[in-house]
Amino acid sequence: MAGFNKDGSHEVYTCRIPGEVQKKRDSKEKGKEYGASWVGQVDVISRIVLGFDGRISNLKFINDIV
């Protein structure tokens, strides 16, 4: 869940049901102002954003040439 406050600041939370609510981003907290929060099929997002799937290092032939 994400949104803007009346003062223009923003906050992002993850909500697990059942489970906990965790603050991920807060424009008023140093180090938590911006960033991506990836959930779900992270392999698809990784390929789009990074250009490759990070699991590629698990393949034997990749490890053989490195």
DSSP file (Angstrom, degrees, kcal/mol; ACC not computed):
  #  RESIDUE AA STRUCTURE BP1 BP2  ACC     N-H-->O    O-->H-N    N-H-->O    O-->H-N    TCO  KAPPA ALPHA  PHI   PSI    X-CA   Y-CA   Z-CA
    1    1 A M              0   0    0      0, 0.0    12,-3.3     0, 0.0     2,-0.3   0.000 360.0 360.0 360.0 138.0    0.0    0.0    0.0
    2    2 A A  E     +A   12   0A   0     10,-0.2     2,-0.3     2,-0.0    10,-0.2  -0.970 360.0 141.3-142.4 155.8    1.4    3.4   -0.9
    3    3 A G  E     -A   11   0A   0      8,-1.9     8,-2.0    -2,-0.3     2,-0.4  -0.988  40.9 -95.1-178.5 174.1    0.2    7.0   -0.7
    4    4 A F  E     -A   10   0A   0     -2,-0.3     6,-0.2     6,-0.2     2,-0.2  -0.835  29.9-137.0-107.4 143.8    0.9   10.6   -0.1
    5    5 A N    >   -     0   0    0      4,-3.2     3,-2.0    -2,-0.4    -1,-0.0  -0.476  33.6-100.8 -90.5 168.1    0.3   12.5    3.2
    6    6 A K  T 3  S+     0   0    0      1,-0.3    -1,-0.1    -2,-0.2    -2,-0.0   0.779 122.4  58.1 -61.0 -27.5   -1.3   16.0    3.3
    7    7 A D  T 3  S-     0   0    0      2,-0.1    -1,-0.3     1,-0.0     3,-0.1   0.402 122.3-104.4 -84.7   3.8    2.2   17.5    3.8
    8    8 A G  S <  S+     0   0    0     -3,-2.0    -2,-0.1     1,-0.3    -1,-0.0   0.316  81.2 127.3  91.9  -8.1    3.4   16.0    0.5
    9    9 A S        -     0   0    0     -5,-0.1    -4,-3.2     1,-0.0    -1,-0.3  -0.320  46.3-144.8 -74.3 165.0    5.5   13.2    2.1
   10   10 A H  E     -A    4   0A   0     -6,-0.2    17,-2.5    -3,-0.1    18,-0.3  -0.938  13.6-169.1-133.7 157.3    4.9    9.6    1.0
   11   11 A E  E     -AB   3  26A   0     -8,-2.0    -8,-1.9    -2,-0.3     2,-0.4  -0.988   5.7-159.4-143.2 148.7    5.0    6.2    2.6
   12   12 A V  E     -AB   2  25A   0     13,-2.3    12,-3.0    -2,-0.3    13,-1.6  -0.999  13.4-178.2-131.3 133.2    4.9    2.6    1.3
   13   13 A Y  E     - B   0  23A   0    -12,-3.3     2,-0.4    -2,-0.4    10,-0.2  -0.942  20.8-141.3-128.2 149.8    3.9   -0.4    3.4
   14   14 A T  E     - B   0  22A   0      8,-2.7     8,-2.5    -2,-0.3     2,-0.5  -0.934  19.3-162.5-105.3 139.0    3.7   -4.2    2.7
   15   15 A C  E     - B   0  21A   0     -2,-0.4     2,-0.4     6,-0.2     6,-0.2  -0.978   3.4-166.0-125.4 119.5    0.7   -5.9    4.2
   16   16 A R        -     0   0    0      4,-2.1     3,-0.1    -2,-0.5    -2,-0.0  -0.888  21.0-127.2-105.7 133.6    0.7   -9.7    4.7
   17   17 A I  S    S+     0   0    0     -2,-0.4     2,-0.1     1,-0.3     3,-0.1  -0.973 101.8  17.8-126.1 117.1   -2.7  -11.4    5.4
   18   18 A P  S    S+     0   0    0      0, 0.0    -1,-0.3     0, 0.0     2,-0.3   0.676 129.9  45.5 -74.7 155.4   -2.4  -13.0    7.8
   19   19 A G  S    S-     0   0    0     -2,-0.1     2,-0.2    -3,-0.1    -2,-0.0  -0.993  85.9 -28.9 149.8-155.2    0.7  -11.4    9.1
   20   20 A E        -     0   0    0     -2,-0.3    -4,-2.1    -3,-0.1     2,-0.5  -0.500  37.6-129.7-101.2 162.5    2.5   -8.2    9.7
   21   21 A V  E     -B   15   0A   0     -6,-0.2     2,-0.4    -2,-0.2    -6,-0.2  -0.955  29.7-170.9-106.9 129.2    2.5   -4.7    8.3
   22   22 A Q  E     -B   14   0A   0     -8,-2.5    -8,-2.7    -2,-0.5     2,-0.5  -0.982  21.8-130.9-128.6 130.4    6.0   -3.4    7.4
   23   23 A K  E     +B   13   0A   0     -2,-0.4   -10,-0.3   -10,-0.2     3,-0.1  -0.681  28.9 171.2 -79.1 124.4    7.0    0.1    6.4
   24   24 A K  E     +     0   0A   0    -12,-3.0     2,-0.3    -2,-0.5   -11,-0.2   0.802  62.8  21.1-101.3 -40.1    9.2   -0.1    3.3
   25   25 A R  E     +B   12   0A   0    -13,-1.6   -13,-2.3     8,-0.1    -1,-0.3  -0.977  54.0 170.8-135.1 145.0    9.6    3.6    2.3
   26   26 A D  E >   -B   11   0A   0      6,-2.4     3,-1.7    -2,-0.3     6,-0.3  -0.869  24.9-150.7-154.3 117.6    9.1    6.9    4.1
   27   27 A S  T 3  S+     0   0    0    -17,-2.5     6,-0.1    -2,-0.3   -16,-0.1   0.632  99.5  55.5 -67.2 -11.6   10.2   10.2    2.5
   28   28 A K  T 3  S+     0   0    0    -18,-0.3     2,-0.5     4,-0.1    -1,-0.3   0.541  93.5  80.8 -95.7  -8.5   10.9   11.6    6.0
   29   29 A E  S X  S-     0   0    0     -3,-1.7     3,-2.0     3,-0.1    -3,-0.3  -0.879  85.1-118.8-104.9 125.7   13.3    8.8    7.0
   30   30 A K  T 3  S+     0   0    0     -2,-0.5    -2,-0.1     1,-0.3    -3,-0.0  -0.377  99.9  15.3 -59.7 129.4   16.9    9.0    5.8
   31   31 A G  T 3  S+     0   0    0     -2,-0.1    -1,-0.3    -4,-0.1    -4,-0.1   0.282 117.2  71.1  88.8 -10.4   17.8    6.0    3.6
   32   32 A K    <   +     0   0    0     -3,-2.0    -6,-2.4    -6,-0.3    -2,-0.2   0.185  64.3 103.1-118.2  14.5   14.1    5.0    3.1
   33   33 A E  S    S+     0   0    0     -4,-0.3     2,-0.3    -8,-0.2    -6,-0.1   0.926  87.9   4.8 -67.2 -45.3   13.1    7.8    0.8
   34   34 A Y  S    S+     0   0    0     -8,-0.1     2,-0.2    -9,-0.1    -1,-0.1  -0.909  73.8 104.8-139.1 161.5   13.1    6.0   -2.5
   35   35 A G        -     0   0    0     -2,-0.3     2,-0.3    -3,-0.1   -11,-0.0  -0.766  57.8 -75.7 148.8 170.4   13.5    2.5   -4.0
   36   36 A A        -     0   0    0     -2,-0.2     2,-0.5     2,-0.0    -2,-0.0  -0.741  25.7-159.6 -97.0 142.9   11.8   -0.5   -5.5
   37   37 A S        -     0   0    0     -2,-0.3     2,-0.5     2,-0.0    -2,-0.0  -0.929  16.0-163.2-120.8 103.9    9.9   -3.0   -3.5
   38   38 A W        +     0   0    0     -2,-0.5     2,-0.3     2,-0.0     4,-0.1  -0.764  17.8 160.2 -95.3 128.4    9.6   -6.2   -5.6
   39   39 A V        +     0   0    0     -2,-0.5     2,-0.4     2,-0.1    -2,-0.0  -0.936  46.6  22.4-136.7 161.1    7.0   -8.8   -4.7
   40   40 A G  S    S+     0   0    0     -2,-0.3     2,-1.7     1,-0.1     3,-0.1  -0.683 121.3  10.6  88.4-135.7    5.5  -11.7   -6.7
   41   41 A Q    >>  +     0   0    0     -2,-0.4     4,-1.3     1,-0.2     3,-0.9  -0.590  67.6 173.5 -83.6  82.6    7.4  -13.1   -9.7
   42   42 A V  H 3> S+     0   0    0     -2,-1.7     4,-2.8     1,-0.2    -1,-0.2   0.725  70.5  67.9 -66.9 -21.7   10.7  -11.3   -9.1
   43   43 A D  H 3> S+     0   0    0      2,-0.2     4,-1.8     1,-0.2    -1,-0.2   0.893 101.9  46.8 -64.4 -37.6   12.4  -13.2  -11.9
   44   44 A V  H <> S+     0   0    0     -3,-0.9     4,-1.9     2,-0.2    -2,-0.2   0.933 114.2  46.2 -67.9 -46.4   10.2  -11.4  -14.5
   45   45 A I  H  X S+     0   0    0     -4,-1.3     4,-3.0     1,-0.2     5,-0.4   0.903 110.1  55.0 -63.6 -41.7   10.8   -8.0  -12.9
   46   46 A S  H  X>S+     0   0    0     -4,-2.8     4,-2.6     1,-0.2     5,-0.9   0.911 107.7  49.3 -57.9 -43.6   14.6   -8.7  -12.7
   47   47 A R  H  X5S+     0   0    0     -4,-1.8     4,-0.7     4,-0.2    -1,-0.2   0.892 114.7  44.5 -64.7 -39.0   14.7   -9.5  -16.4
   48   48 A I  H  <5S+     0   0    0     -4,-1.9    -2,-0.2     2,-0.1    -1,-0.2   0.950 124.4  31.9 -69.8 -49.0   12.8   -6.3  -17.3
   49   49 A V  H  <5S+     0   0    0     -4,-3.0    -3,-0.2    -5,-0.1    -2,-0.2   0.928 132.6  28.3 -78.1 -47.0   14.8   -4.0  -15.0
   50   50 A L  H  <5S-     0   0    0     -4,-2.6    -3,-0.2    -5,-0.4    -2,-0.1   0.710  98.5-124.1 -90.5 -22.4   18.2   -5.6  -14.9
   51   51 A G  S  <<S+     0   0    0     -5,-0.9     2,-0.3    -4,-0.7    -4,-0.2   0.426  84.0  52.5  91.0  -1.3   18.2   -7.2  -18.4
   52   52 A F  S    S-     0   0    0     -6,-0.8     2,-0.6    -9,-0.0    -2,-0.3  -0.979  86.0-104.0-156.4 163.6   18.9  -10.7  -17.1
   53   53 A D    >   -     0   0    0     -2,-0.3     3,-2.1     1,-0.1     4,-0.2  -0.844  25.5-141.0 -93.7 123.5   17.7  -13.2  -14.5
   54   54 A G  G >  S+     0   0    0     -2,-0.6     3,-1.0     1,-0.3    -1,-0.1   0.665  96.1  72.9 -59.5 -17.8   20.0  -13.3  -11.5
   55   55 A R  G >   +     0   0    0      1,-0.2     3,-2.2     2,-0.1    -1,-0.3   0.494  67.7  95.4 -76.0  -1.1   19.6  -17.1  -11.3
   56   56 A I  G X  S+     0   0    0     -3,-2.1     3,-1.7     1,-0.3    -1,-0.2   0.812  72.6  66.7 -59.6 -29.2   21.8  -17.4  -14.4
   57   57 A S  G <  S+     0   0    0     -3,-1.0    -1,-0.3     1,-0.3    -2,-0.1   0.608  88.2  68.6 -69.2  -9.2   24.7  -18.0  -12.1
   58   58 A N  G <  S+     0   0    0     -3,-2.2     2,-0.3    -4,-0.1    -1,-0.3   0.584  77.8 101.1 -81.9 -10.7   23.1  -21.3  -11.0
   59   59 A L  S <> S-     0   0    0     -3,-1.7     4,-1.8    -4,-0.2     3,-0.5  -0.595  72.1-138.3 -81.5 135.1   23.7  -22.8  -14.5
   60   60 A K  H  > S+     0   0    0     -2,-0.3     4,-2.0     1,-0.2     5,-0.2   0.899 100.5  52.7 -58.5 -46.0   26.6  -25.2  -14.8
   61   61 A F  H  > S+     0   0    0      1,-0.2     4,-1.1     2,-0.2    -1,-0.2   0.800 107.7  52.8 -66.8 -26.7   27.9  -23.9  -18.1
   62   62 A I  H  > S+     0   0    0     -3,-0.5     4,-0.9    -6,-0.2     3,-0.3   0.918 110.3  47.3 -70.1 -43.8   28.0  -20.3  -16.8
   63   63 A N  H  < S+     0   0    0     -4,-1.8     3,-0.2     1,-0.2    -2,-0.2   0.821 107.1  58.6 -66.1 -30.6   30.0  -21.4  -13.8
   64   64 A D  H  < S+     0   0    0     -4,-2.0    -1,-0.2     1,-0.2    -2,-0.2   0.838 109.7  42.3 -67.8 -33.1   32.4  -23.4  -16.1
   65   65 A I  H  <        0   0    0     -4,-1.1    -1,-0.2    -3,-0.3    -2,-0.2   0.574 360.0 360.0 -91.9  -9.1   33.3  -20.3  -18.2
   66   66 A V     <        0   0    0     -4,-0.9    -1,-0.2    -3,-0.2    -2,-0.1   0.464 360.0 360.0 -86.3 360.0   33.6  -17.9  -15.2
